[in-house]
Amino acid sequence: MRRHRPAYGPQERSVGRLALTFAGMVFVTAGFIVAWLFIADRDLLFSTPSAKTDPQQDPAMARYRFDTAELVAPTRLVTRVDKRTLGNVTKLDLLLPFPYQPGTVPMLPDTAAEFDSWLILTLDTGGQDELTPVERYGEIYPVYFDGEPEQVEGKLLQYRFREDSPYADLVLYVANAGGNQVVHRCDKKPSLLGPILCERTIRLSPGIRLRIRFARAHLEEWSQIEANVRLAMANMLRNLRP
């Protein structure tokens, strides 16, 4: 007695085709995502883990794309990257040695004492509607000042805030550079990183602002710090659009 193979009807064949089509679409989509993320930066795809972590080798470089610019920096110095899903970078933290020497990438500090000579740079695409520290100095801060300013080293005016103000934990330092106000806000208490930190915000373009943080011990060198930061940005930023 001969056995008959079961016959597959149109419905079963249709289900099979749909399954194959779906699997093909998943494969193609996965391939597109890999290509979109890595083809422009082939080193990110093909470099080995040892090449990125071995301190004796040249540090790996990477491109970090913002909406209006591109940052090319050693991955060793980049400590945080926030980005949209399958999109551009929105915020990036970068460590920079002070003084900065183009073409050199030292090892990161191991202790809080070593960290005193490093700068923390944060490039951020948000907050376009927020008042800058300079604008706050002209419109808001004076309401909370505790008396007249005091002249300190570095050609800075030191302003203290009243203890009952929202800025009681800060001290303000203001300088005049070529007719422009330069405003630094410094904490009163040490940070988790060790030193007391001061910060200044610079608008690189309408779409990107740069926050500079550094140890309070270097406040008198604020003009050299700014020169170092602008030199670093001139070396690392590409295609900055106004």
Phi and psi restraints in degrees (value plus and minus 20) as a CYANA .aco file:
   2 ARG   PHI    -102.5   -62.5
   2 ARG   PSI     121.8   161.8
   3 ARG   PHI    -112.0   -72.0
   3 ARG   PSI     118.9   158.9
   4 HIS   PHI    -120.6   -80.6
   4 HIS   PSI     111.7   151.7
   5 ARG   PHI     -89.1   -49.1
   5 ARG   PSI     121.6   161.6
   6 PRO   PHI     -85.7   -45.7
   6 PRO   PSI     119.1   159.1
   7 ALA   PHI    -109.8   -69.8
   7 ALA   PSI     113.7   153.7
   8 TYR   PHI    -114.6   -74.6
   8 TYR   PSI     105.7   145.7
   9 GLY   PHI    -101.4   -61.4
   9 GLY   PSI     157.7   197.7
  10 PRO   PHI     -77.8   -37.8
  10 PRO   PSI     -55.1   -15.1
  11 GLN   PHI     -87.0   -47.0
  11 GLN   PSI     -63.7   -23.7
  12 GLU   PHI     -85.3   -45.3
  12 GLU   PSI     -60.4   -20.4
  13 ARG   PHI     -85.5   -45.5
  13 ARG   PSI     -56.4   -16.4
  14 SER   PHI     -85.0   -45.0
  14 SER   PSI     -62.6   -22.6
  15 VAL   PHI     -82.2   -42.2
  15 VAL   PSI     -59.7   -19.7
  16 GLY   PHI     -84.1   -44.1
  16 GLY   PSI     -62.6   -22.6
  17 ARG   PHI     -83.9   -43.9
  17 ARG   PSI     -61.3   -21.3
  18 LEU   PHI     -81.4   -41.4
  18 LEU   PSI     -60.7   -20.7
  19 ALA   PHI     -83.1   -43.1
  19 ALA   PSI     -64.1   -24.1
  20 LEU   PHI     -84.9   -44.9
  20 LEU   PSI     -61.2   -21.2
  21 THR   PHI     -83.1   -43.1
  21 THR   PSI     -62.6   -22.6
  22 PHE   PHI     -83.3   -43.3
  22 PHE   PSI     -64.1   -24.1
  23 ALA   PHI     -82.2   -42.2
  23 ALA   PSI     -59.4   -19.4
  24 GLY   PHI     -84.3   -44.3
  24 GLY   PSI     -60.2   -20.2
  25 MET   PHI     -84.7   -44.7
  25 MET   PSI     -60.9   -20.9
  26 VAL   PHI     -81.7   -41.7
  26 VAL   PSI     -63.7   -23.7
  27 PHE   PHI     -83.0   -43.0
  27 PHE   PSI     -65.9   -25.9
  28 VAL   PHI     -85.1   -45.1
  28 VAL   PSI     -61.9   -21.9
  29 THR   PHI     -82.8   -42.8
  29 THR   PSI     -63.3   -23.3
  30 ALA   PHI     -82.2   -42.2
  30 ALA   PSI     -61.6   -21.6
  31 GLY   PHI     -83.7   -43.7
  31 GLY   PSI     -59.1   -19.1
  32 PHE   PHI     -84.0   -44.0
  32 PHE   PSI     -62.9   -22.9
  33 ILE   PHI     -82.5   -42.5
  33 ILE   PSI     -65.8   -25.8
  34 VAL   PHI     -79.9   -39.9
  34 VAL   PSI     -64.4   -24.4
  35 ALA   PHI     -84.1   -44.1
  35 ALA   PSI     -63.5   -23.5
  36 TRP   PHI     -82.8   -42.8
  36 TRP   PSI     -57.3   -17.3
  37 LEU   PHI    -102.0   -62.0
  37 LEU   PSI     -52.4   -12.4
  38 PHE   PHI    -138.2   -98.2
  38 PHE   PSI     -41.7    -1.7
  39 ILE   PHI     -80.8   -40.8
  39 ILE   PSI     -59.8   -19.8
  40 ALA   PHI     -86.3   -46.3
  40 ALA   PSI     -46.3    -6.3
  41 ASP   PHI    -143.8  -103.8
  41 ASP   PSI      55.7    95.7
  42 ARG   PHI     -80.8   -40.8
  42 ARG   PSI     -48.5    -8.5
  43 ASP   PHI     -82.1   -42.1
  43 ASP   PSI     -52.2   -12.2
  44 LEU   PHI     -86.5   -46.5
  44 LEU   PSI     -48.3    -8.3
  45 LEU   PHI    -109.6   -69.6
  45 LEU   PSI     -58.1   -18.1
  46 PHE   PHI    -124.7   -84.7
  46 PHE   PSI     -32.1     7.9
  47 SER   PHI     -92.2   -52.2
  47 SER   PSI     126.6   166.6
  48 THR   PHI    -105.8   -65.8
  48 THR   PSI     137.8   177.8
  49 PRO   PHI     -77.9   -37.9
  49 PRO   PSI     -57.9   -17.9
  50 SER   PHI     -84.5   -44.5
  50 SER   PSI     -51.8   -11.8
  51 ALA   PHI     -87.3   -47.3
  51 ALA   PSI     -45.9    -5.9
  52 LYS   PHI    -109.6   -69.6
  52 LYS   PSI     -46.3    -6.3
  53 THR   PHI    -125.2   -85.2
  53 THR   PSI     -35.4     4.6
  54 ASP   PHI     -94.4   -54.4
  54 ASP   PSI      93.1   133.1
  55 PRO   PHI     -89.1   -49.1
  55 PRO   PSI     -35.5     4.5
  56 GLN   PHI     -98.9   -58.9
  56 GLN   PSI     -36.7     3.3
  57 GLN   PHI    -113.6   -73.6
  57 GLN   PSI     143.3   183.3
  58 ASP   PHI     -80.1   -40.1
  58 ASP   PSI     117.6   157.6
  59 PRO   PHI     -85.6   -45.6
  59 PRO   PSI     123.6   163.6
  60 ALA   PHI     -88.9   -48.9
  60 ALA   PSI     121.7   161.7
  61 MET   PHI    -127.7   -87.7
  61 MET   PSI     131.2   171.2
  62 ALA   PHI    -165.3  -125.3
  62 ALA   PSI     136.3   176.3
  63 ARG   PHI    -121.0   -81.0
  63 ARG   PSI     113.0   153.0
  64 TYR   PHI    -140.5  -100.5
  64 TYR   PSI      91.8   131.8
  65 ARG   PHI    -115.2   -75.2
  65 ARG   PSI     102.0   142.0
  66 PHE   PHI    -117.8   -77.8
  66 PHE   PSI     155.2   195.2
  67 ASP   PHI     -85.4   -45.4
  67 ASP   PSI     -54.4   -14.4
  68 THR   PHI    -141.4  -101.4
  68 THR   PSI      -7.1    32.9
  69 ALA   PHI    -186.9  -146.9
  69 ALA   PSI     153.2   193.2
  70 GLU   PHI    -157.0  -117.0
  70 GLU   PSI     111.9   151.9
  71 LEU   PHI    -126.7   -86.7
  71 LEU   PSI     106.5   146.5
  72 VAL   PHI    -130.1   -90.1
  72 VAL   PSI      92.9   132.9
  73 ALA   PHI    -166.6  -126.6
  73 ALA   PSI     137.0   177.0
  74 PRO   PHI     -85.8   -45.8
  74 PRO   PSI     112.1   152.1
  75 THR   PHI     -81.2   -41.2
  75 THR   PSI     -46.0    -6.0
  76 ARG   PHI     -80.5   -40.5
  76 ARG   PSI     -51.8   -11.8
  77 LEU   PHI    -111.7   -71.7
  77 LEU   PSI     -32.6     7.4
  78 VAL   PHI    -108.3   -68.3
  78 VAL   PSI      98.6   138.6
  79 THR   PHI    -122.5   -82.5
  79 THR   PSI     -39.7     0.3
  80 ARG   PHI    -176.1  -136.1
  80 ARG   PSI     119.9   159.9
  81 VAL   PHI    -155.4  -115.4
  81 VAL   PSI     100.9   140.9
  82 ASP   PHI    -127.8   -87.8
  82 ASP   PSI     112.3   152.3
  83 LYS   PHI    -166.5  -126.5
  83 LYS   PSI     140.1   180.1
  84 ARG   PHI     -91.7   -51.7
  84 ARG   PSI     136.4   176.4
  85 THR   PHI     -81.2   -41.2
  85 THR   PSI      99.6   139.6
  86 LEU   PHI      34.4    74.4
  86 LEU   PSI      14.0    54.0
  87 GLY   PHI    -155.4  -115.4
  87 GLY   PSI    -185.6  -145.6
  88 ASN   PHI    -102.4   -62.4
  88 ASN   PSI     146.7   186.7
  89 VAL   PHI     -90.9   -50.9
  89 VAL   PSI     118.8   158.8
  90 THR   PHI    -129.1   -89.1
  90 THR   PSI     -46.7    -6.7
  91 LYS   PHI    -173.1  -133.1
  91 LYS   PSI     120.7   160.7
  92 LEU   PHI    -165.9  -125.9
  92 LEU   PSI     114.0   154.0
  93 ASP   PHI    -124.2   -84.2
  93 ASP   PSI     112.2   152.2
  94 LEU   PHI    -153.7  -113.7
  94 LEU   PSI     109.2   149.2
  95 LEU   PHI    -109.5   -69.5
  95 LEU   PSI     118.3   158.3
  96 LEU   PHI    -155.3  -115.3
  96 LEU   PSI     106.6   146.6
  97 PRO   PHI     -88.8   -48.8
  97 PRO   PSI     128.9   168.9
  98 PHE   PHI    -145.4  -105.4
  98 PHE   PSI     102.3   142.3
  99 PRO   PHI     -96.2   -56.2
  99 PRO   PSI     130.1   170.1
 100 TYR   PHI    -106.3   -66.3
 100 TYR   PSI     112.8   152.8
 101 GLN   PHI    -138.8   -98.8
 101 GLN   PSI      92.5   132.5
 102 PRO   PHI     -74.4   -34.4
 102 PRO   PSI     116.9   156.9
 103 GLY   PHI      69.8   109.8
 103 GLY   PSI     -25.5    14.5
 104 THR   PHI    -132.9   -92.9
 104 THR   PSI     121.1   161.1
 105 VAL   PHI    -152.9  -112.9
 105 VAL   PSI      69.7   109.7
 106 PRO   PHI     -90.7   -50.7
 106 PRO   PSI     144.7   184.7
 107 MET   PHI     -89.8   -49.8
 107 MET   PSI     131.7   171.7
 108 LEU   PHI     -88.1   -48.1
 108 LEU   PSI     132.4   172.4
 109 PRO   PHI     -86.9   -46.9
 109 PRO   PSI     128.2   168.2
 110 ASP   PHI    -120.5   -80.5
 110 ASP   PSI     -42.8    -2.8
 111 THR   PHI    -147.6  -107.6
 111 THR   PSI     143.6   183.6
 112 ALA   PHI     -82.8   -42.8
 112 ALA   PSI     -55.4   -15.4
 113 ALA   PHI     -83.1   -43.1
 113 ALA   PSI     -60.2   -20.2
 114 GLU   PHI     -88.3   -48.3
 114 GLU   PSI     -50.6   -10.6
 115 PHE   PHI     -88.5   -48.5
 115 PHE   PSI     -38.6     1.4
 116 ASP   PHI     -77.0   -37.0
 116 ASP   PSI     -46.6    -6.6
 117 SER   PHI    -121.2   -81.2
 117 SER   PSI       2.1    42.1
 118 TRP   PHI    -138.2   -98.2
 118 TRP   PSI     133.3   173.3
 119 LEU   PHI    -130.1   -90.1
 119 LEU   PSI     127.3   167.3
 120 ILE   PHI    -130.0   -90.0
 120 ILE   PSI      98.3   138.3
 121 LEU   PHI    -129.6   -89.6
 121 LEU   PSI     112.9   152.9
 122 THR   PHI    -142.7  -102.7
 122 THR   PSI      94.6   134.6
 123 LEU   PHI    -114.5   -74.5
 123 LEU   PSI     107.3   147.3
 124 ASP   PHI    -157.3  -117.3
 124 ASP   PSI     113.9   153.9
 125 THR   PHI    -114.5   -74.5
 125 THR   PSI     -24.5    15.5
 126 GLY   PHI    -116.7   -76.7
 126 GLY   PSI    -199.6  -159.6
 127 GLY   PHI      54.0    94.0
 127 GLY   PSI       4.9    44.9
 128 GLN   PHI     -81.9   -41.9
 128 GLN   PSI     -47.1    -7.1
 129 ASP   PHI    -109.0   -69.0
 129 ASP   PSI     -26.7    13.3
 130 GLU   PHI     -96.7   -56.7
 130 GLU   PSI     127.7   167.7
 131 LEU   PHI     -89.9   -49.9
 131 LEU   PSI     119.9   159.9
 132 THR   PHI     -98.1   -58.1
 132 THR   PSI     142.3   182.3
 133 PRO   PHI     -76.2   -36.2
 133 PRO   PSI     -55.1   -15.1
 134 VAL   PHI     -84.8   -44.8
 134 VAL   PSI     -62.6   -22.6
 135 GLU   PHI     -86.4   -46.4
 135 GLU   PSI     -58.0   -18.0
 136 ARG   PHI     -85.1   -45.1
 136 ARG   PSI     -55.9   -15.9
 137 TYR   PHI     -83.7   -43.7
 137 TYR   PSI     -53.3   -13.3
 138 GLY   PHI    -105.0   -65.0
 138 GLY   PSI     -43.0    -3.0
 139 GLU   PHI    -138.9   -98.9
 139 GLU   PSI     -52.5   -12.5
 140 ILE   PHI    -137.7   -97.7
 140 ILE   PSI     -71.2   -31.2
 141 TYR   PHI     -73.6   -33.6
 141 TYR   PSI     -62.2   -22.2
 142 PRO   PHI     -76.5   -36.5
 142 PRO   PSI     -46.5    -6.5
 143 VAL   PHI     -82.3   -42.3
 143 VAL   PSI     -48.1    -8.1
 144 TYR   PHI    -128.7   -88.7
 144 TYR   PSI     -15.4    24.6
 145 PHE   PHI     -85.2   -45.2
 145 PHE   PSI     123.5   163.5
 146 ASP   PHI    -121.1   -81.1
 146 ASP   PSI      58.3    98.3
 147 GLY   PHI      69.4   109.4
 147 GLY   PSI    -188.6  -148.6
 148 GLU   PHI     -98.9   -58.9
 148 GLU   PSI     135.5   175.5
 149 PRO   PHI     -92.2   -52.2
 149 PRO   PSI     141.7   181.7
 150 GLU   PHI    -138.6   -98.6
 150 GLU   PSI     113.7   153.7
 151 GLN   PHI     -95.8   -55.8
 151 GLN   PSI     108.2   148.2
 152 VAL   PHI    -148.2  -108.2
 152 VAL   PSI     158.2   198.2
 153 GLU   PHI     -80.8   -40.8
 153 GLU   PSI     133.2   173.2
 154 GLY   PHI      65.3   105.3
 154 GLY   PSI      -4.5    35.5
 155 LYS   PHI      35.9    75.9
 155 LYS   PSI      24.1    64.1
 156 LEU   PHI    -134.1   -94.1
 156 LEU   PSI     125.0   165.0
 157 LEU   PHI    -118.1   -78.1
 157 LEU   PSI     105.4   145.4
 158 GLN   PHI    -118.7   -78.7
 158 GLN   PSI     105.0   145.0
 159 TYR   PHI    -134.9   -94.9
 159 TYR   PSI     109.7   149.7
 160 ARG   PHI    -124.9   -84.9
 160 ARG   PSI     128.4   168.4
 161 PHE   PHI    -119.9   -79.9
 161 PHE   PSI     132.2   172.2
 162 ARG   PHI     -82.9   -42.9
 162 ARG   PSI     128.8   168.8
 163 GLU   PHI     -85.9   -45.9
 163 GLU   PSI     -42.2    -2.2
 164 ASP   PHI    -115.6   -75.6
 164 ASP   PSI      -7.7    32.3
 165 SER   PHI    -115.1   -75.1
 165 SER   PSI     143.6   183.6
 166 PRO   PHI     -87.6   -47.6
 166 PRO   PSI     -31.1     8.9
 167 TYR   PHI    -133.0   -93.0
 167 TYR   PSI       6.3    46.3
 168 ALA   PHI     -82.7   -42.7
 168 ALA   PSI     -44.2    -4.2
 169 ASP   PHI    -108.0   -68.0
 169 ASP   PSI     -15.4    24.6
 170 LEU   PHI    -139.4   -99.4
 170 LEU   PSI     137.4   177.4
 171 VAL   PHI    -146.5  -106.5
 171 VAL   PSI     115.0   155.0
 172 LEU   PHI    -122.9   -82.9
 172 LEU   PSI     117.0   157.0
 173 TYR   PHI    -147.0  -107.0
 173 TYR   PSI     105.9   145.9
 174 VAL   PHI    -145.4  -105.4
 174 VAL   PSI     115.0   155.0
 175 ALA   PHI    -147.6  -107.6
 175 ALA   PSI     142.9   182.9
 176 ASN   PHI    -133.7   -93.7
 176 ASN   PSI      99.0   139.0
 177 ALA   PHI    -141.9  -101.9
 177 ALA   PSI      83.0   123.0
 178 GLY   PHI      40.5    80.5
 178 GLY   PSI      14.6    54.6
 179 GLY   PHI      68.3   108.3
 179 GLY   PSI     -24.8    15.2
 180 ASN   PHI    -124.6   -84.6
 180 ASN   PSI     120.5   160.5
 181 GLN   PHI     -98.8   -58.8
 181 GLN   PSI     113.0   153.0
 182 VAL   PHI    -135.3   -95.3
 182 VAL   PSI      98.2   138.2
 183 VAL   PHI    -136.2   -96.2
 183 VAL   PSI     105.6   145.6
 184 HIS   PHI    -136.9   -96.9
 184 HIS   PSI     116.0   156.0
 185 ARG   PHI    -128.5   -88.5
 185 ARG   PSI     106.9   146.9
 186 CYS   PHI    -139.3   -99.3
 186 CYS   PSI     117.3   157.3
 187 ASP   PHI     -91.9   -51.9
 187 ASP   PSI     137.8   177.8
 188 LYS   PHI    -110.0   -70.0
 188 LYS   PSI     -45.9    -5.9
 189 LYS   PHI    -130.0   -90.0
 189 LYS   PSI     132.3   172.3
 190 PRO   PHI     -82.7   -42.7
 190 PRO   PSI     129.8   169.8
 191 SER   PHI    -104.6   -64.6
 191 SER   PSI     153.6   193.6
 192 LEU   PHI     -84.4   -44.4
 192 LEU   PSI     -43.8    -3.8
 193 LEU   PHI     -97.4   -57.4
 193 LEU   PSI     -35.0     5.0
 194 GLY   PHI     107.1   147.1
 194 GLY   PSI     -92.0   -52.0
 195 PRO   PHI     -96.7   -56.7
 195 PRO   PSI     140.2   180.2
 196 ILE   PHI     -90.1   -50.1
 196 ILE   PSI     113.3   153.3
 197 LEU   PHI    -126.6   -86.6
 197 LEU   PSI     125.0   165.0
 198 CYS   PHI    -135.9   -95.9
 198 CYS   PSI     136.9   176.9
 199 GLU   PHI    -164.2  -124.2
 199 GLU   PSI     131.6   171.6
 200 ARG   PHI    -158.9  -118.9
 200 ARG   PSI     127.0   167.0
 201 THR   PHI    -134.8   -94.8
 201 THR   PSI     111.9   151.9
 202 ILE   PHI    -142.0  -102.0
 202 ILE   PSI     116.2   156.2
 203 ARG   PHI    -111.7   -71.7
 203 ARG   PSI      88.0   128.0
 204 LEU   PHI     -95.0   -55.0
 204 LEU   PSI     -54.1   -14.1
 205 SER   PHI    -181.0  -141.0
 205 SER   PSI     150.9   190.9
 206 PRO   PHI     -77.8   -37.8
 206 PRO   PSI     -43.6    -3.6
 207 GLY   PHI    -122.2   -82.2
 207 GLY   PSI     -28.1    11.9
 208 ILE   PHI    -158.4  -118.4
 208 ILE   PSI     108.1   148.1
 209 ARG   PHI    -134.8   -94.8
 209 ARG   PSI     132.1   172.1
 210 LEU   PHI    -142.1  -102.1
 210 LEU   PSI     103.3   143.3
 211 ARG   PHI    -123.9   -83.9
 211 ARG   PSI     107.5   147.5
 212 ILE   PHI    -129.8   -89.8
 212 ILE   PSI     104.2   144.2
 213 ARG   PHI    -141.9  -101.9
 213 ARG   PSI     121.9   161.9
 214 PHE   PHI    -176.8  -136.8
 214 PHE   PSI     146.6   186.6
 215 ALA   PHI     -87.2   -47.2
 215 ALA   PSI     119.6   159.6
 216 ARG   PHI     -74.8   -34.8
 216 ARG   PSI     -48.7    -8.7
 217 ALA   PHI     -82.0   -42.0
 217 ALA   PSI     -39.8     0.2
 218 HIS   PHI    -122.4   -82.4
 218 HIS   PSI      -7.7    32.3
 219 LEU   PHI     -79.6   -39.6
 219 LEU   PSI     -58.1   -18.1
 220 GLU   PHI     -83.0   -43.0
 220 GLU   PSI     -39.8     0.2
 221 GLU   PHI    -117.1   -77.1
 221 GLU   PSI       4.8    44.8
 222 TRP   PHI     -77.3   -37.3
 222 TRP   PSI     -56.0   -16.0
 223 SER   PHI     -89.8   -49.8
 223 SER   PSI     -57.7   -17.7
 224 GLN   PHI     -87.6   -47.6
 224 GLN   PSI     -56.7   -16.7
 225 ILE   PHI     -82.3   -42.3
 225 ILE   PSI     -65.6   -25.6
 226 GLU   PHI     -82.6   -42.6
 226 GLU   PSI     -61.2   -21.2
 227 ALA   PHI     -82.4   -42.4
 227 ALA   PSI     -61.1   -21.1
 228 ASN   PHI     -83.6   -43.6
 228 ASN   PSI     -62.6   -22.6
 229 VAL   PHI     -86.1   -46.1
 229 VAL   PSI     -63.9   -23.9
 230 ARG   PHI     -85.7   -45.7
 230 ARG   PSI     -55.1   -15.1
 231 LEU   PHI     -84.4   -44.4
 231 LEU   PSI     -63.2   -23.2
 232 ALA   PHI     -82.7   -42.7
 232 ALA   PSI     -64.1   -24.1
 233 MET   PHI     -85.4   -45.4
 233 MET   PSI     -55.9   -15.9
 234 ALA   PHI     -84.1   -44.1
 234 ALA   PSI     -50.4   -10.4
 235 ASN   PHI    -104.4   -64.4
 235 ASN   PSI     -49.3    -9.3
 236 MET   PHI    -122.0   -82.0
 236 MET   PSI     -50.8   -10.8
 237 LEU   PHI    -103.9   -63.9
 237 LEU   PSI     119.3   159.3
 238 ARG   PHI    -147.8  -107.8
 238 ARG   PSI     127.5   167.5
 239 ASN   PHI      34.5    74.5
 239 ASN   PSI      20.5    60.5
 240 LEU   PHI     -90.5   -50.5
 240 LEU   PSI      99.8   139.8
 241 ARG   PHI    -122.6   -82.6
 241 ARG   PSI     118.8   158.8
